[in-house]
Amino acid sequence: MSTEQVTSTSEVGAAKQVSSHPLSPLTAAEITRSAYLIKGLYPPKTNLQFKAITLEEPEKAQLVPYLEAEHHGRRVPKIDRKAFVCYYIRNTDKFHEAVINLTHSEVENHVRLGPNIHSPGDGPEILLVEKIALADKGVQAEIAKLQLPEGTVVIIDPWIYGSDGIDDDKRMFQCFMYMRDPMNPSEADSNHYALPLAISPVVDTEQWKVIRIDFLPTGADNSIKETTPYKVLPPNEYIPEHQELRTDMKPLNVIQPEGASFTATKTGETGELIEWQKWSFRVGFNQREGTVLYDVRYDGRSLFYRLSLSDMNIPYADPRPPFNRKAAFDLGDAGAGVMANNLKLGCDCLGSIHYLSAVLSNDKGEPEPMENVVCVHEQDAGIGWKHTNYRTGRAAVVRNRELVVQTIITVSNYEYILAFMFNQAGDVIYEVRATGILSTQPIDEGVEVPWGTVVHPGVLATHHQHIFSLRVDPAIDGHNNRLVYDEAHAMPRSALNPQGTGYVVTETVIDESCGIDIDYDANRTFKIQNAGVRNPINGKPVGYKIHAPAFQKMLADPHSFHHKRAEFADHNLYVTRYRDGELYAGGKYTNQSRGGAGVRSWALRRDPVRDADLVVWIAFGINHIPRVEDFPVMPCEVIKVVLRPVNFFDRNPALDVPPSHQAFNKSTLVGEQHLQGAAEAVVGEKGEVCCSSKL
């Protein structure tokens, strides 16, 4: 394995830096200024707990003319820089949000939010919850009853409390407890998820104390037991020093002797413009969504105004309390940006790598540098297209190269590898790789339950769904777009179709905002079109179609809190009319939410969406029924959504990719030339036809 770090724009292409862009993330100075203006609203020494200080994106009505002027070389209009801020008065339930006009150094909007609206967690807060739970006398008394070996290290995993409508108005954390291998307690990377405990304290975030201790059911029903001495079970480690590693792997090097084929141009301190193989787009990064792409174009033609992973929900299947509340919104409850990994050279990305760093904010309102949170690199993705003329034996073949914009987030036990990918045939791919460690709970010896899998002695991994929502704000050759779907249906027998073999494809236009599902039996395929721009070959509207994998939608009852809160999880796709600020499919604040503030609610407005400025929300995911092979660490589960051109180009856009050959690829040729006999007819001068055969 070999990599090369691209450390400056000169190594990837255009070595230039231009002034800041309206879509560039906030700078450290802007974060500091925003916090200062908020603090100025209160008496000195008021202790504020900041939850987010991030870019308040310009209104679309302002930004679209700016982008058009920018692309046509005209003078761009002035747009004020703004910041969005949400914060608490520390140790209270007084949660506020504000919009700061940084250009004019003023607070433009400032409100205290109402009941049952809670902020996400943050790093210092999570650490404080762990300390409070472990220091609690009641928790310590329960640990003592376990009679663990001397030196055993006990671990706390704080979880967002969730919602069930029972005494859950206050903002709380549910703590799940584990321990390291008692025989090796000094190993900080020991897999504590292999040794779960049945003690589960609940911490109140206003009083900052344990308000009760729940005890986990460990049998086949919902009964609980008193804490008794713990029977020490064997560990199950994932780190390499505990494995007998293979010795027959030979090096596989990814080498780009002339460097990368993309260019990265800094726009101010924080913005980045990426250009590659006719593609261009801007990269943003924020606390909640992590990577956001703006103004995505191919060969100068507009495709997408904004692309992001909008939300995800992970509801668990165990119906017993407290597990019945276990339904994480990893973006809304924590944040893909704040959980992003520092991507180490040589491990997470290969080849000539360009890293993007970010600046977020901490709980004190200070800038928080986030190094190497996005990596940009190229990868070979197999054959792009090929044809062998069997008559001559000549093969024309090109490799499919992809540009990857990748980030990796760690959400306590779980990892998500999130990547936007672009290829030379005009596809945009969003890929999720789910890995990491299962969230586990204790189970009695010899017990089986239908809502989970025993993956290790005394360890139950509960079934759970991973449901994602990809937000697609299209601009297919402009912003007046429509959503349609094609279906394939058999033709009835007739004089035209006497053998019953024919079938036709019909197209339906969606007129109003709604949620809608894929019908796989009818090959229902959704397309985003611009009816005002027609393909020069067939006269059809230019567009992009959506390839989304089949997945089982939200299984929780429609009247459950799980279902009410995850508003994107009940349909394959939602379409809404664009409104500024509607960015998150599950609503702006998902922590202990009640529903009613996300994409399902917006779709119920029944806004007109035909030939309008619309937004498409694509749901996809997996129902994870754990296997023993998923423990102690899970092999990557890969899911992809593809946005693919349909009647957008006048031919295969990858025809101009240079052919693949040995001198370029440095491959080892194994195989034989494909050549078989053929017959052909040649038309003579007088129109006569002569036949011949050849090898």
C-alpha positions in Angstrom: 0.0 0.0 0.0 1.4 3.3 -1.0 0.2 6.9 -0.9 1.4 10.4 -1.6 0.1 13.4 0.3 -0.8 16.4 -1.8 0.2 19.3 0.5 -0.5 22.3 -1.7 -2.6 23.3 -4.7 0.5 23.4 -6.9 0.8 19.6 -6.6 -2.7 19.0 -7.8 -3.0 21.7 -10.4 -3.9 25.3 -10.3 -1.8 26.9 -7.5 -3.9 29.9 -6.6 -6.1 31.3 -3.8 -9.0 33.6 -4.4 -11.0 35.8 -2.1 -13.6 34.3 0.2 -16.8 32.9 -1.3 -20.4 33.2 0.1 -20.4 29.4 0.5 -17.1 29.2 2.3 -17.4 27.9 5.9 -16.9 30.4 8.7 -13.3 31.3 9.6 -11.9 31.2 13.1 -12.2 34.9 13.3 -15.9 34.8 12.3 -16.6 32.2 14.9 -15.0 34.3 17.6 -16.8 37.4 16.5 -20.2 35.5 16.5 -19.6 34.3 20.1 -18.6 37.8 21.2 -21.8 39.3 19.8 -24.0 36.7 21.5 -22.1 37.2 24.8 -22.7 40.9 24.5 -26.5 40.3 24.9 -26.0 39.2 28.6 -24.4 40.6 31.7 -20.7 39.9 32.1 -19.7 36.5 33.4 -22.9 34.9 32.2 -21.9 31.3 31.4 -23.0 30.2 27.9 -22.7 26.8 26.4 -22.4 27.0 22.7 -23.7 24.1 20.6 -23.0 25.4 17.1 -21.6 28.4 15.4 -21.8 27.7 11.7 -22.4 29.4 8.3 -25.9 30.7 7.8 -26.1 30.1 4.0 -27.3 32.9 1.8 -30.9 32.9 0.7 -31.2 31.1 -2.6 -32.7 34.2 -4.3 -29.4 36.0 -3.5 -27.0 33.2 -4.3 -28.3 32.0 -7.6 -27.6 35.4 -9.3 -24.2 35.5 -7.7 -23.3 32.0 -9.1 -24.6 32.9 -12.5 -22.6 36.1 -12.6 -19.5 34.2 -11.3 -19.7 31.6 -14.1 -20.2 34.2 -16.8 -17.4 36.4 -15.7 -19.7 39.3 -14.6 -19.4 41.4 -11.5 -20.9 39.5 -8.6 -23.5 41.1 -6.3 -22.5 41.7 -2.7 -23.9 39.2 -0.1 -23.6 39.7 3.6 -21.8 37.0 5.6 -24.0 35.5 8.3 -23.6 33.0 11.1 -26.1 30.6 12.7 -25.6 30.2 16.5 -27.4 27.9 19.0 -26.6 27.9 22.7 -27.7 27.4 26.3 -27.4 29.5 29.3 -25.2 26.8 30.9 -26.8 24.5 33.5 -30.3 25.6 32.5 -32.9 24.5 29.9 -32.8 28.0 28.3 -31.9 27.0 24.7 -31.6 29.8 22.1 -30.8 30.3 18.4 -29.7 33.4 16.6 -28.6 34.7 13.2 -25.6 37.0 13.3 -24.9 39.4 10.4 -21.1 39.4 10.4 -20.9 42.0 7.7 -22.6 44.6 9.9 -21.6 43.1 13.3 -25.1 42.8 14.6 -27.5 40.2 15.9 -30.2 39.9 13.2 -32.5 37.4 14.9 -32.5 35.9 18.4 -35.1 33.6 20.0 -35.4 31.3 23.0 -36.8 28.0 21.8 -39.8 26.3 23.4 -40.3 23.1 25.3 -39.2 19.7 24.0 -36.6 21.3 21.7 -33.2 20.2 22.8 -29.7 20.6 21.4 -27.3 17.9 20.3 -24.6 16.6 22.6 -21.1 17.8 22.5 -17.7 16.3 23.5 -17.1 18.0 26.8 -20.7 17.3 27.8 -20.3 13.6 27.0 -17.2 13.4 29.1 -18.9 15.2 32.0 -21.8 12.7 31.8 -19.4 9.8 32.1 -17.7 11.3 35.1 -21.0 12.1 36.9 -22.3 8.6 36.3 -19.1 6.9 37.5 -18.8 9.2 40.6 -22.4 8.6 41.7 -22.7 6.8 45.0 -25.6 4.7 43.9 -23.8 3.6 40.7 -20.7 2.8 42.7 -22.8 0.7 45.1 -24.2 -1.3 42.2 -20.7 -1.8 40.7 -19.5 -3.1 44.1 -22.2 -5.8 44.1 -20.6 -7.2 40.9 -17.5 -8.1 42.9 -15.3 -7.5 39.9 -11.6 -8.3 40.1 -9.3 -5.7 41.6 -8.2 -3.2 38.9 -11.1 -3.8 36.6 -11.9 -0.7 34.5 -15.6 0.2 34.0 -16.7 2.2 30.9 -19.7 4.5 30.3 -21.3 5.0 26.9 -23.7 7.9 27.2 -26.6 7.8 24.7 -29.1 10.4 23.8 -32.2 9.5 26.0 -34.7 9.2 23.2 -38.5 9.7 23.4 -41.4 7.6 24.7 -43.6 10.3 26.1 -43.1 9.1 29.7 -41.4 11.7 31.9 -39.0 12.6 29.1 -39.4 16.4 28.8 -36.1 17.1 30.4 -32.9 16.7 28.4 -31.2 13.5 29.6 -28.6 10.9 28.8 -29.1 7.2 29.2 -25.8 5.6 30.1 -24.9 2.0 29.1 -22.1 0.4 31.1 -19.3 -2.0 30.1 -15.9 -3.1 31.4 -12.5 -3.8 29.9 -11.1 -7.3 30.1 -10.3 -7.7 33.9 -7.3 -9.8 33.0 -5.8 -6.9 30.9 -7.3 -3.7 32.4 -4.4 -1.5 31.3 -5.2 -2.0 27.6 -7.1 1.2 26.8 -8.2 -0.2 23.4 -9.8 -3.3 24.9 -13.1 -4.1 23.4 -15.5 -3.3 26.3 -18.5 -4.0 24.1 -17.7 -7.7 24.7 -18.3 -7.3 28.4 -21.6 -5.4 28.9 -23.2 -4.7 32.3 -26.8 -4.5 33.3 -26.6 -1.2 35.2 -27.9 1.9 33.3 -27.8 5.3 35.1 -29.8 8.3 33.7 -28.2 11.7 33.9 -30.1 15.0 34.0 -28.3 17.8 32.1 -29.8 20.7 34.1 -28.9 19.3 37.6 -25.9 17.4 36.3 -26.6 14.4 38.4 -27.9 10.8 38.2 -31.6 11.0 38.7 -32.2 7.2 38.6 -30.6 3.9 37.8 -32.3 1.6 35.3 -31.5 -2.1 35.2 -31.4 -3.9 31.9 -33.5 -7.0 31.2 -31.2 -9.8 30.5 -33.7 -12.7 29.9 -36.3 -13.5 27.3 -38.9 -11.1 28.8 -38.9 -7.6 30.4 -38.2 -8.7 33.9 -35.2 -7.3 35.7 -33.0 -8.7 38.5 -31.0 -7.4 41.3 -27.3 -6.9 40.8 -25.3 -10.0 41.7 -21.7 -11.1 41.5 -20.5 -11.0 37.9 -19.3 -14.1 36.2 -16.2 -13.1 34.2 -16.5 -14.0 30.6 -13.8 -14.2 27.9 -12.8 -11.0 26.0 -13.1 -10.6 22.3 -10.5 -8.2 21.0 -10.2 -6.6 17.5 -6.8 -4.8 17.7 -4.1 -6.4 15.6 -1.7 -7.3 18.4 -4.3 -9.8 19.7 -4.6 -11.6 16.3 -2.5 -14.1 14.5 -2.0 -12.1 11.3 -1.8 -13.5 7.8 1.6 -13.7 6.3 0.8 -14.3 2.6 -0.2 -10.7 1.6 2.0 -9.0 -0.9 2.1 -5.2 -1.4 -0.5 -3.5 -3.5 0.7 0.0 -4.3 -1.4 2.9 -5.6 1.1 5.1 -7.4 0.5 8.2 -9.5 3.9 9.2 -10.8 2.7 12.4 -12.4 0.4 13.3 -9.4 -3.3 13.7 -9.3 -5.6 14.8 -12.2 -7.7 17.2 -10.1 -7.1 20.8 -9.0 -8.0 22.3 -5.7 -8.3 26.1 -5.3 -8.6 27.7 -2.0 -11.3 30.4 -1.7 -10.4 32.4 1.3 -9.3 30.7 4.5 -11.9 27.9 4.5 -13.4 27.4 1.0 -12.3 24.9 -1.6 -13.1 24.6 -5.3 -12.4 21.2 -6.8 -12.1 20.7 -10.6 -11.7 17.3 -12.2 -12.5 15.7 -15.6 -15.1 18.4 -16.6 -16.5 18.3 -13.1 -16.5 21.4 -10.8 -18.0 21.9 -7.3 -17.4 23.7 -4.0 -16.8 21.8 -0.8 -18.2 23.0 2.5 -18.0 21.5 5.9 -20.2 22.1 9.0 -20.9 20.6 12.4 -24.1 18.8 11.5 -23.8 17.5 8.0 -20.0 17.3 7.6 -19.2 17.5 3.9 -21.6 19.6 1.8 -21.2 20.0 -2.0 -22.4 23.2 -3.7 -22.8 24.3 -7.3 -22.0 21.0 -8.9 -21.4 21.3 -12.7 -20.3 19.1 -15.6 -18.5 20.8 -18.5 -20.0 24.1 -17.3 -23.6 22.9 -17.2 -25.4 23.2 -13.9 -26.5 19.9 -12.3 -27.0 20.3 -8.5 -27.2 23.4 -6.3 -26.5 21.5 -3.1 -25.9 17.9 -2.1 -25.6 16.6 1.5 -26.4 13.7 3.8 -29.3 15.3 5.5 -30.1 12.8 8.3 -29.8 9.3 9.5 -31.8 7.3 12.1 -30.9 4.0 13.7 -33.9 2.5 15.5 -33.3 -0.6 17.6 -35.7 -3.6 17.7 -35.7 -4.5 21.4 -39.2 -3.5 22.7 -38.3 -3.5 26.4 -37.4 -0.3 28.3 -35.0 1.4 28.2 -34.1 -0.1 24.8 -37.5 0.9 23.3 -36.2 4.5 23.3 -33.0 3.6 21.5 -33.1 5.4 18.2 -30.1 7.5 17.4 -30.1 10.4 15.0 -26.3 10.5 14.5 -26.3 13.8 12.6 -28.9 15.7 14.6 -28.0 14.3 18.0 -24.3 14.7 17.6 -23.1 15.8 14.2 -21.1 14.4 11.3 -18.7 17.3 11.3 -17.8 17.2 15.0 -17.4 13.4 14.8 -15.2 13.4 11.8 -11.9 11.5 11.9 -8.5 12.9 11.2 -7.7 10.8 8.1 -4.3 9.4 8.6 -2.0 9.2 5.5 -1.8 5.7 4.1 -4.8 4.2 5.8 -8.1 5.8 4.9 -7.3 7.1 1.4 -4.8 5.9 -1.2 -2.9 7.5 -4.0 -2.2 11.2 -4.4 -4.3 12.7 -1.6 -5.5 16.2 -1.0 -6.7 16.8 2.6 -9.2 19.5 3.6 -9.2 20.7 7.1 -12.0 22.6 8.8 -12.7 25.0 11.7 -15.7 24.3 13.9 -16.7 25.8 17.3 -16.5 24.3 20.8 -18.8 24.7 23.8 -17.1 28.0 24.8 -17.7 29.6 21.4 -14.0 29.3 20.5 -12.7 28.0 17.1 -11.9 24.3 17.1 -9.5 23.2 14.3 -10.4 19.9 12.6 -7.4 18.6 10.7 -7.6 16.4 7.6 -11.4 15.7 7.9 -11.9 15.3 4.2 -9.7 13.5 1.7 -9.9 14.0 -2.0 -8.3 11.3 -4.3 -8.8 9.3 -7.4 -9.4 5.6 -7.7 -9.7 3.0 -10.4 -13.3 1.6 -10.4 -12.9 -1.2 -13.0 -13.9 -1.0 -16.7 -15.8 2.1 -17.7 -16.8 0.8 -21.1 -15.7 -1.8 -23.6 -16.5 -3.4 -26.9 -14.6 -6.1 -28.8 -15.4 -6.4 -32.5 -15.4 -10.1 -32.8 -14.9 -9.8 -36.6 -11.5 -8.1 -36.2 -10.6 -9.0 -32.7 -10.0 -5.4 -31.8 -11.0 -4.4 -28.3 -11.7 -0.8 -27.4 -11.7 -0.3 -23.6 -11.4 2.5 -21.1 -11.0 2.3 -17.3 -13.5 4.0 -15.1 -11.7 6.5 -12.9 -13.5 8.1 -10.0 -12.9 11.2 -7.9 -13.6 10.5 -4.3 -14.5 13.1 -1.6 -14.5 11.2 1.6 -15.0 11.7 5.3 -15.2 9.2 8.1 -17.2 9.7 11.3 -17.0 7.8 14.6 -20.3 7.7 16.6 -19.3 6.1 19.8 -19.1 2.4 18.8 -19.9 2.8 15.1 -18.0 4.2 12.0 -19.5 5.5 8.8 -17.3 6.0 5.8 -19.1 8.6 3.7 -18.1 9.5 0.2 -19.3 11.5 -2.8 -17.8 10.0 -6.0 -17.8 11.3 -9.5 -17.0 9.4 -12.7 -16.2 10.3 -16.3 -19.6 9.2 -17.6 -21.4 11.9 -15.7 -22.5 9.9 -12.6 -22.6 11.2 -9.1 -22.5 8.5 -6.5 -23.1 8.7 -2.8 -21.6 5.8 -0.9 -21.9 4.7 2.7 -19.7 2.1 4.3 -20.9 1.0 7.7 -18.4 -0.6 10.0 -17.2 -0.3 13.6 -18.5 -2.2 16.6 -22.1 -3.3 17.4 -23.9 -1.7 20.3 -24.3 -4.5 22.7 -26.2 -5.5 25.9 -26.0 -8.3 28.3 -28.0 -11.5 28.0 -28.2 -14.5 30.2 -26.5 -17.8 29.3 -28.7 -20.0 27.2 -31.3 -17.4 26.4 -32.3 -16.4 22.8 -34.6 -13.6 21.8 -36.2 -12.9 18.4 -35.0 -9.2 18.3 -31.3 -9.8 18.4 -28.3 -12.2 17.9 -26.0 -13.6 20.5 -22.5 -12.7 19.1 -20.3 -13.7 22.0 -21.0 -15.4 25.4 -23.3 -13.1 27.4 -23.5 -10.5 24.6 -26.6 -9.6 22.6 -26.5 -7.5 19.5 -30.0 -6.2 18.8 -31.4 -5.9 15.3 -31.5 -2.4 14.1 -32.1 -0.3 11.0 -29.8 2.3 9.4 -32.0 4.7 7.5 -30.3 7.6 5.7 -31.7 10.6 3.9 -29.7 12.1 1.0 -30.8 15.7 0.2 -30.6 16.5 -3.5 -31.3 20.2 -4.4 -31.2 19.9 -8.2 -30.4 22.5 -10.8 -30.6 20.5 -14.0 -29.7 23.1 -16.6 -31.5 25.6 -14.4 -33.7 25.6 -11.3 -37.2 24.9 -12.8 -37.1 21.1 -12.5 -39.7 18.4 -12.2 -39.7 14.9 -10.7 -41.1 12.1 -12.9 -41.1 8.3 -12.7 -41.1 5.7 -15.5 -42.7 2.3 -15.2 -42.5 -0.7 -17.6 -45.7 -2.6 -18.3 -46.5 -5.5 -20.5 -48.5 -4.8 -23.6 -51.8 -6.8 -23.9 -52.0 -9.3 -26.7 -53.2 -7.8 -29.9 -52.6 -7.8 -33.6 -49.5 -5.7 -33.0 -48.4 -8.0 -30.1 -49.7 -11.5 -31.0 -47.2 -13.4 -28.9 -47.5 -11.2 -25.8 -43.8 -10.3 -25.8 -44.0 -6.5 -26.0 -43.8 -4.0 -23.2 -43.9 -0.2 -23.0 -42.6 2.4 -20.7 -44.9 5.1 -19.4 -43.9 8.4 -17.7 -45.8 10.1 -14.8 -45.1 13.7 -13.6 -45.5 14.4 -9.9 -47.4 17.6 -9.5 -47.4 18.1 -5.7 -45.0 17.6 -2.8 -45.4 14.1 -1.4 -43.7 10.9 -0.2 -43.6 8.1 -2.8 -42.2 4.6 -3.0 -40.3 2.6 -5.6 -42.3 -0.2 -7.2 -39.6 -2.7 -8.2 -42.1 -5.0 -10.0 -42.9 -2.1 -12.3 -39.3 -1.0 -12.6 -40.4 2.4 -11.3 -37.5 4.8 -11.9 -37.4 8.4 -10.7 -35.9 11.1 -12.8 -35.3 14.8 -12.2 -35.8 16.6 -15.5 -35.8 20.1 -17.0 -38.7 20.1 -19.4 -37.5 23.5 -20.8 -34.3 22.0 -22.2 -34.5 19.2 -24.7 -32.0 16.6 -25.9 -30.9 17.3 -29.4 -31.0 13.7 -30.5 -34.5 12.6 -29.3 -36.2 15.7 -28.1 -36.7 14.4 -24.6 -36.2 16.6 -21.5 -32.7 16.5 -20.1 -32.4 14.9 -16.7 -30.8 12.7 -14.1 -32.3 9.5 -12.9 -32.0 8.1 -9.3 -30.7 4.6 -8.6 -31.4 3.8 -5.0 -31.0 0.3 -3.4 -34.0 -1.5 -2.0 -34.4 -1.3 1.7 -37.0 -2.0 4.4 -38.6 1.2 5.5 -39.2 2.1 9.2 -40.6 -1.0 11.0 -41.8 0.8 14.1 -45.6 1.3 14.4 -46.8 4.5 12.7 -48.0 5.8 16.0 -44.7 5.2 17.7 -42.3 8.0 18.6 -39.7 6.3 16.4 -42.0 6.7 13.4 -43.1 10.2 14.3 -39.6 11.5 14.7 -37.9 9.9 11.7 -40.0 11.7 9.1 -37.9 10.5 6.2 -38.0 6.8 7.0 -41.5 5.8 5.7 -41.0 6.4 2.0 -38.3 5.7 -0.6 -38.4 9.3 -1.6 -39.9 12.7 -0.7 -40.2 15.7 -3.0 -40.8 19.2 -1.6 -40.8 22.7 -2.9 -37.6 24.6 -2.0 -37.7 26.8 1.1 -34.7 28.4 2.7 -33.7 26.7 5.9 -35.4 23.4 5.2 -32.2 21.3 5.3 -32.7 18.4 7.7 -35.2 15.6 6.9 -35.7 14.8 10.6 -36.1 18.4 11.6 -33.5 20.9 12.9 -33.4 19.5 16.5 -33.7 15.7 16.8 -32.6 15.2 20.4 -35.7 13.8 22.2 -37.8 15.3 19.4 -41.5 14.7 19.0 -41.8 14.9 15.2 -43.8 17.4 13.1 -40.7 19.4 12.0 -39.3 17.4 9.1 -39.7 16.4 5.5 -43.0 14.5 6.0 -44.6 17.6 7.5 -43.2 19.8 4.7 -44.6 17.4 2.0 -48.1 17.6 3.6 -48.2 21.2 2.4 -48.9 19.8 -1.1 -47.0 22.6 -2.7 -46.8 22.5 -6.5 -43.5 21.0 -7.6 -44.0 20.6 -11.4 -41.4 22.7 -13.2 -40.5 24.4 -10.0 -37.5 24.9 -7.6 -37.8 21.5 -5.8 -35.8 19.3 -3.4 -35.6 15.5 -3.6 -35.0 13.5 -0.4 -33.7 10.0 -1.1 -34.1 7.4 1.6 -31.8 4.4 1.7 -30.4 2.0 4.2 -30.0 -1.5 5.7 -31.8 -3.6 8.2 -28.8 -4.9 10.2 -29.5 -8.4 11.5 -26.2 -9.0 13.3 -24.1 -12.1 12.6 -21.4 -13.6 14.7 -19.1 -12.5 11.9 -20.0 -8.8 12.7 -18.1 -9.1 16.0 -15.8 -7.9 17.5 -15.6 -5.5 14.6 -17.9 -5.4 11.6 -16.7 -5.8 8.0 -17.9 -2.9 5.9 -21.5 -3.0 4.7 -21.6 -0.9 1.5 -24.7 0.9 0.1 -24.8 3.4 -2.8 -27.1 5.9 -4.4 -26.4 6.9 -8.0 -27.5 10.0 -9.8 -27.1 9.1 -13.5 -27.6 11.3 -16.6 -30.6 10.4 -18.8 -30.9 12.1 -22.1 -28.6 14.9 -20.7 -25.8 14.3 -23.2 -25.9 13.6 -26.9 -23.7 10.5 -26.6 -21.7 8.6 -24.0 -19.8 11.3 -22.3 -16.9 9.0 -21.5 -16.0 8.4 -25.2 -13.2 10.9 -24.9 -11.5 9.1 -22.1 -8.1 7.8 -23.4 -8.1 4.0 -24.1 -6.6 1.7 -21.5 -3.3 0.1 -22.6 -0.4 -1.6 -21.0 2.1 1.2 -21.2 -0.3 3.5 -19.3 -1.6 1.1 -16.7 1.5 -1.0 -16.1 -0.6 -4.1 -15.8 0.4 -7.7 -16.3 -1.3 -9.2 -19.3 -2.9 -12.6 -18.8 -5.2 -14.1 -21.4 -5.7 -14.5 -25.1 -6.9 -12.3 -27.9 -10.6 -12.8 -28.7 -11.1 -13.6 -32.4 -13.6 -15.9 -34.0 -14.9 -16.7 -37.4 -17.4 -14.3 -39.0 -19.3 -13.8 -42.2 -19.9 -10.4 -43.8 -21.6 -9.0 -46.9 -20.0 -6.3 -49.2 -22.0 -4.2 -51.5 -20.4 -3.8 -55.0 -20.4 -0.9 -57.5 -23.7 -2.0 -59.1 -25.4 -2.8 -55.9 -24.7 -6.5 -55.9 -24.0 -8.2 -52.6 -21.1 -10.6 -52.2 -20.6 -12.8 -49.1 -17.3 -13.9 -47.6 -16.1 -15.5 -44.4 -12.8 -14.9 -42.6 -11.0 -15.7 -39.4 
